């Protein structure tokens, strides 16, 4: 049975018509695992309701 990330890699590469060599799949999977772990940290960080977005600075 395939892992969810493997299914995701298959679906995205098919949707984008992106050829991926089998040798790269482990690296792609590792990158996704790190990205998801870091995204989870950001998502779990609680902010009070009154938090305002940071201003945008332009030069």
The first five atom37 places (N, CA, C, CB, O) and aatype in JSON, in Angstrom:
{
  "aatype": [20, 20, 20, 20, 20, 20, 20, 20, 20, 20, 20, 20, 20, 20, 20, 20, 20, 20, 20, 20, 20, 20, 20, 20, 20, 20, 20, 20, 20, 20, 20, 20, 20, 20, 20, 20, 20, 20, 20, 20, 20, 20, 20, 20, 20, 20, 20, 20, 20, 20, 20, 20, 20, 20, 20, 20, 20, 20, 20],
  "atom_mask": [
    [1, 1, 1, 1, 1],
    [1, 1, 1, 1, 1],
    [1, 1, 1, 1, 1],
    [1, 1, 1, 1, 1],
    [1, 1, 1, 1, 1],
    [1, 1, 1, 1, 1],
    [1, 1, 1, 1, 1],
    [1, 1, 1, 1, 1],
    [1, 1, 1, 1, 1],
    [1, 1, 1, 1, 1],
    [1, 1, 1, 1, 1],
    [1, 1, 1, 1, 1],
    [1, 1, 1, 1, 1],
    [1, 1, 1, 1, 1],
    [1, 1, 1, 1, 1],
    [1, 1, 1, 1, 1],
    [1, 1, 1, 1, 1],
    [1, 1, 1, 1, 1],
    [1, 1, 1, 1, 1],
    [1, 1, 1, 1, 1],
    [1, 1, 1, 1, 1],
    [1, 1, 1, 1, 1],
    [1, 1, 1, 1, 1],
    [1, 1, 1, 1, 1],
    [1, 1, 1, 1, 1],
    [1, 1, 1, 1, 1],
    [1, 1, 1, 1, 1],
    [1, 1, 1, 1, 1],
    [1, 1, 1, 1, 1],
    [1, 1, 1, 1, 1],
    [1, 1, 1, 1, 1],
    [1, 1, 1, 1, 1],
    [1, 1, 1, 1, 1],
    [1, 1, 1, 1, 1],
    [1, 1, 1, 1, 1],
    [1, 1, 1, 1, 1],
    [1, 1, 1, 1, 1],
    [1, 1, 1, 1, 1],
    [1, 1, 1, 1, 1],
    [1, 1, 1, 1, 1],
    [1, 1, 1, 1, 1],
    [1, 1, 1, 1, 1],
    [1, 1, 1, 1, 1],
    [1, 1, 1, 1, 1],
    [1, 1, 1, 1, 1],
    [1, 1, 1, 1, 1],
    [1, 1, 1, 1, 1],
    [1, 1, 1, 1, 1],
    [1, 1, 1, 1, 1],
    [1, 1, 1, 1, 1],
    [1, 1, 1, 1, 1],
    [1, 1, 1, 1, 1],
    [1, 1, 1, 1, 1],
    [1, 1, 1, 1, 1],
    [1, 1, 1, 1, 1],
    [1, 1, 1, 1, 1],
    [1, 1, 1, 1, 1],
    [1, 1, 1, 1, 1],
    [1, 1, 1, 1, 1]
  ],
  "atom_positions": [
    [[0.84, -1.19, 0.0], [0.0, 0.0, 0.0], [0.88, 1.25, 0.0], [-0.95, 0.0, 1.22], [1.83, 1.34, 0.77]],
    [[0.57, 2.19, -0.85], [1.37, 3.41, -0.98], [1.11, 4.35, 0.19], [1.07, 4.12, -2.32], [0.02, 4.36, 0.77]],
    [[2.11, 5.13, 0.52], [1.99, 6.14, 1.56], [1.29, 7.37, 0.99], [3.39, 6.51, 2.13], [1.36, 7.61, -0.22]],
    [[0.62, 8.17, 1.84], [-0.07, 9.36, 1.33], [0.85, 10.33, 0.58], [-0.71, 10.09, 2.48], [0.44, 10.91, -0.43]],
    [[2.08, 10.52, 1.05], [2.99, 11.42, 0.34], [3.36, 10.87, -1.02], [4.25, 11.67, 1.17], [3.52, 11.63, -1.98]],
    [[3.51, 9.57, -1.12], [3.82, 8.96, -2.42], [2.64, 9.17, -3.37], [4.13, 7.45, -2.27], [2.84, 9.47, -4.55]],
    [[1.42, 9.02, -2.86], [0.24, 9.27, -3.69], [0.19, 10.74, -4.12], [-1.05, 8.9, -2.91], [-0.17, 11.04, -5.26]],
    [[0.55, 11.63, -3.22], [0.56, 13.06, -3.52], [1.59, 13.37, -4.61], [0.86, 13.88, -2.25], [1.3, 14.1, -5.56]],
    [[2.78, 12.81, -4.47], [3.83, 13.01, -5.47], [3.35, 12.51, -6.83], [5.14, 12.29, -5.06], [3.52, 13.19, -7.84]],
    [[2.74, 11.34, -6.85], [2.22, 10.79, -8.1], [1.17, 11.72, -8.71], [1.62, 9.4, -7.86], [1.21, 11.99, -9.92]],
    [[0.25, 12.21, -7.9], [-0.83, 13.06, -8.4], [-0.3, 14.4, -8.93], [-1.85, 13.31, -7.3], [-0.73, 14.86, -9.99]],
    [[0.62, 15.0, -8.21], [1.15, 16.31, -8.62], [2.0, 16.18, -9.88], [1.98, 16.93, -7.49], [1.87, 16.99, -10.8]],
    [[2.84, 15.18, -9.93], [3.67, 15.02, -11.12], [2.8, 14.73, -12.35], [4.7, 13.9, -10.92], [3.12, 15.17, -13.45]],
    [[1.73, 14.0, -12.15], [0.81, 13.72, -13.26], [0.07, 14.99, -13.67], [-0.19, 12.61, -12.88], [-0.04, 15.29, -14.86]],
    [[-0.45, 15.75, -12.69], [-1.21, 16.96, -12.98], [-0.34, 18.0, -13.69], [-1.78, 17.55, -11.69], [-0.83, 18.73, -14.55]],
    [[0.91, 18.08, -13.32], [1.82, 19.05, -13.93], [2.57, 18.5, -15.13], [2.81, 19.54, -12.9], [3.37, 19.2, -15.75]],
    [[2.31, 17.25, -15.45], [3.03, 16.57, -16.54], [4.55, 16.74, -16.34], [2.6, 17.14, -17.93], [5.29, 17.06, -17.27]],
    [[4.96, 16.51, -15.11], [6.35, 16.7, -14.71], [7.04, 15.35, -14.6], [6.43, 17.47, -13.37], [6.73, 14.56, -13.71]],
    [[7.97, 15.07, -15.5], [8.66, 13.78, -15.39], [9.62, 13.79, -14.19], [9.44, 13.48, -16.7], [10.41, 14.72, -14.03]],
    [[9.55, 12.76, -13.38], [10.41, 12.65, -12.21], [11.07, 11.28, -12.24], [9.61, 12.86, -10.87], [10.41, 10.24, -12.29]],
    [[12.39, 11.3, -12.2], [13.12, 10.04, -12.18], [12.92, 9.37, -10.82], [14.64, 10.27, -12.46], [12.82, 10.03, -9.78]],
    [[12.86, 8.07, -10.85], [12.64, 7.3, -9.62], [13.71, 7.59, -8.57], [12.63, 5.8, -9.94], [13.42, 7.56, -7.37]],
    [[14.92, 7.88, -9.0], [16.01, 8.17, -8.06], [15.75, 9.44, -7.24], [17.33, 8.32, -8.83], [16.31, 9.59, -6.15]],
    [[14.91, 10.34, -7.73], [14.63, 11.6, -7.04], [13.46, 11.5, -6.07], [14.36, 12.67, -8.05], [13.28, 12.41, -5.26]],
    [[12.68, 10.45, -6.13], [11.47, 10.35, -5.3], [11.77, 10.43, -3.81], [10.74, 9.05, -5.61], [11.02, 11.06, -3.06]],
    [[12.83, 9.81, -3.36], [13.16, 9.85, -1.92], [13.49, 11.27, -1.48], [14.35, 8.91, -1.61], [13.11, 11.68, -0.38]],
    [[14.19, 12.02, -2.32], [14.52, 13.41, -1.98], [13.28, 14.3, -1.99], [15.56, 13.97, -2.96], [13.13, 15.17, -1.14]],
    [[12.41, 14.08, -2.96], [11.16, 14.84, -3.02], [10.32, 14.55, -1.78], [10.36, 14.49, -4.31], [9.77, 15.47, -1.17]],
    [[10.24, 13.29, -1.41], [9.47, 12.9, -0.22], [10.06, 13.53, 1.04], [9.45, 11.36, -0.09], [9.31, 14.01, 1.89]],
    [[11.38, 13.52, 1.17], [12.04, 14.11, 2.34], [11.77, 15.61, 2.41], [13.55, 13.85, 2.3], [11.52, 16.15, 3.49]],
    [[11.83, 16.29, 1.26], [11.55, 17.72, 1.22], [10.12, 18.01, 1.64], [11.82, 18.28, -0.18], [9.88, 18.95, 2.4]],
    [[9.17, 17.23, 1.16], [7.78, 17.42, 1.55], [7.57, 17.18, 3.04], [6.88, 16.48, 0.74], [6.81, 17.91, 3.69]],
    [[8.23, 16.17, 3.59], [8.1, 15.89, 5.03], [8.57, 17.08, 5.86], [8.9, 14.64, 5.4], [7.92, 17.45, 6.83]],
    [[9.71, 17.67, 5.48], [10.24, 18.83, 6.2], [9.3, 20.02, 6.03], [11.66, 19.19, 5.71], [8.99, 20.71, 7.01]],
    [[8.84, 20.28, 4.8], [7.94, 21.4, 4.55], [6.65, 21.26, 5.34], [7.62, 21.5, 3.06], [6.17, 22.24, 5.91]],
    [[6.09, 20.07, 5.38], [4.85, 19.86, 6.14], [5.07, 20.01, 7.64], [4.28, 18.47, 5.84], [4.22, 20.55, 8.34]],
    [[6.21, 19.54, 8.13], [6.51, 19.67, 9.56], [6.66, 21.15, 9.94], [7.81, 18.89, 9.92], [6.14, 21.57, 10.98]],
    [[7.35, 21.94, 9.11], [7.51, 23.36, 9.39], [6.18, 24.11, 9.26], [8.56, 23.98, 8.45], [5.89, 25.01, 10.04]],
    [[5.39, 23.73, 8.27], [4.07, 24.34, 8.1], [3.17, 24.06, 9.29], [3.42, 23.84, 6.83], [2.39, 24.92, 9.7]],
    [[3.28, 22.86, 9.84], [2.48, 22.49, 11.01], [2.85, 23.37, 12.21], [2.68, 21.0, 11.35], [1.98, 23.76, 12.98]],
    [[4.15, 23.67, 12.36], [4.58, 24.55, 13.46], [3.96, 25.94, 13.33], [6.11, 24.67, 13.48], [3.5, 26.51, 14.32]],
    [[3.94, 26.47, 12.12], [3.35, 27.79, 11.89], [1.85, 27.74, 12.16], [3.63, 28.27, 10.45], [1.29, 28.63, 12.8]],
    [[1.2, 26.7, 11.65], [-0.25, 26.57, 11.81], [-0.66, 26.42, 13.27], [-0.76, 25.37, 11.01], [-1.71, 26.91, 13.67]],
    [[0.15, 25.76, 14.07], [-0.19, 25.51, 15.47], [0.13, 26.68, 16.39], [0.54, 24.29, 15.94], [-0.26, 26.68, 17.56]],
    [[0.84, 27.7, 15.87], [1.21, 28.85, 16.69], [-0.03, 29.71, 16.92], [2.35, 29.68, 16.03], [-0.59, 30.28, 15.98]],
    [[-0.44, 29.78, 18.16], [-1.67, 30.51, 18.5], [-1.42, 32.02, 18.5], [-2.21, 30.06, 19.87], [-0.47, 32.51, 19.1]],
    [[-2.31, 32.74, 17.82], [-2.26, 34.2, 17.83], [-3.55, 34.72, 18.43], [-2.05, 34.77, 16.39], [-4.62, 34.17, 18.19]],
    [[-3.45, 35.79, 19.23], [-4.68, 36.38, 19.77], [-5.53, 36.96, 18.64], [-4.33, 37.47, 20.81], [-5.01, 37.32, 17.58]],
    [[-6.85, 37.05, 18.86], [-7.76, 37.56, 17.84], [-7.46, 39.0, 17.45], [-9.19, 37.46, 18.34], [-7.74, 39.41, 16.33]],
    [[-6.9, 39.77, 18.37], [-6.64, 41.18, 18.08], [-5.31, 41.42, 17.35], [-6.65, 41.97, 19.37], [-4.92, 42.57, 17.15]],
    [[-4.62, 40.38, 16.96], [-3.35, 40.52, 16.25], [-3.58, 41.18, 14.89], [-2.68, 39.14, 16.07], [-4.48, 40.79, 14.14]],
    [[-2.77, 42.18, 14.59], [-2.87, 42.9, 13.33], [-1.75, 42.42, 12.37], [-2.77, 44.44, 13.56], [-0.67, 42.05, 12.82]],
    [[-2.03, 42.43, 11.09], [-0.97, 42.06, 10.14], [0.14, 43.1, 10.15], [-1.55, 41.91, 8.71], [-0.09, 44.27, 10.45]],
    [[1.32, 42.67, 9.84], [2.46, 43.59, 9.79], [2.28, 44.54, 8.62], [3.8, 42.81, 9.67], [1.72, 44.17, 7.59]],
    [[2.77, 45.79, 8.76], [2.68, 46.72, 7.64], [3.61, 46.27, 6.51], [3.04, 48.15, 8.1], [4.55, 45.5, 6.72]],
    [[3.32, 46.76, 5.34], [4.15, 46.45, 4.17], [5.06, 47.64, 3.92], [3.28, 46.13, 2.91], [4.59, 48.77, 3.76]],
    [[6.33, 47.39, 3.88], [7.3, 48.45, 3.62], [7.77, 48.34, 2.18], [8.5, 48.36, 4.6], [8.09, 47.25, 1.7]],
    [[7.81, 49.47, 1.49], [8.34, 49.5, 0.14], [9.44, 50.54, 0.07], [7.24, 49.78, -0.89], [9.45, 51.49, 0.85]],
    [[10.34, 50.37, -0.85], [11.46, 51.31, -0.99], [11.19, 52.24, -2.14], [12.8, 50.58, -1.21], [12.01, 53.12, -2.43]]
  ]
}
